[in-house]
Structure formats: C-alpha cells, structure tokens
C-alpha cells in the first residue's frame, strides 16, 4: 500500500512539473483563391484536410506557390494547376517579367505555368500554358508575406494576365485572381 502511494506521488510530481501555464495557439487561416482561369470562375478555400492553395517552398531568395483548381463533375473534367515561382521575394512588389516555363526552370527564376485538362474522362484535352519570352503579358502583385522568416511563408496577392500555350502561341488564356496561399508542410 505504501509502495502504491509513493508511486502515485511521483507520478503526480512528474505531471505537475511538465505543465505549462500558457500555450500560444495560432489561429487557422485557410488559403483562398478567388478568380477566373479562362471562362471558368473559381472560389476556393482550403480546409484542414484538403490543401489546394499552398506555398510549396520558399526562402529569402525565392518562393513557389501552387493552386489546384478542380471544377470537374460527373464524367467531365475541368482541372487547372497553376504554379508561380518568384525570386527576390518582397511584399508590396509587382512582378512583370517571367521566363517561359520549359519544364526544368530553376528556383531562382521568375516563371509561371498553367496545366489545364478538360473534356470527358478518358478523353481529356491537356495543355500547358506559360509566359512568352521578352513580353510583359502577366502581372503578379504581392501584397503581404506572412512569417517570411519561417521555412514556408504564406503569400497574399493578386495576378492578372495572359498565358500562352507552349505548343501554339496563338492559343492564350486569361488568368485573373486574388489569393492567399497556405504553407504546405
């Protein structure tokens, strides 16, 4: 009996010594995307289990964020994946010059790519869009960068402009949106 009381006493002391008086819990702020890609409008908001608007990686030199937009229904696919990579990341900055995306662009370059798929399941039409060399056809305005010192910050801003089919420059698509990315970790 004495042995049980002594063990219980040690357990209580151990539990009391581990408690913290104040634990800061950061509020959950979901990523959002509100805008249009071509003729399709999107209003998306992340939830805790489904992250479709996210900052993939970033540091003081560059940042990459992604939007996965899916308006598919029944047997019809309407899917867009928009990826933006920016170097020398700063808040309250407008980016106007982008390299065409060629599949192996580095992280220290500004580039944008849009992958679209639409059509019936099994017979979808896939295209890749990007900017054109030496033409200012797209603007990305960064309004706010949260927790820039963290490994992966969130980014708030807007974008507007035309991206061009990498196989046929006569085929273009208008993208205009406001967004808030959510760190993906």
Buried (B, 14 or more C-beta within 10 A) or exposed (E): EEEEEEEEEEEEEEEEEEEEEEEEEEEEEBBBBBBBBBEBEBEBBBEEEEBBBBBBBBBEEBBBBBBBBBBEEEEEBBBBBBBBBBBEBEEEBEBBEBBBBEEEBEBEEBBBBBBBBBEEEEEBEEBBBBBBEEEEBBBBBBBEBBEBEEEBBBBBBBBBBBBBBBEEEEEBBEBBBBBBBBBBE
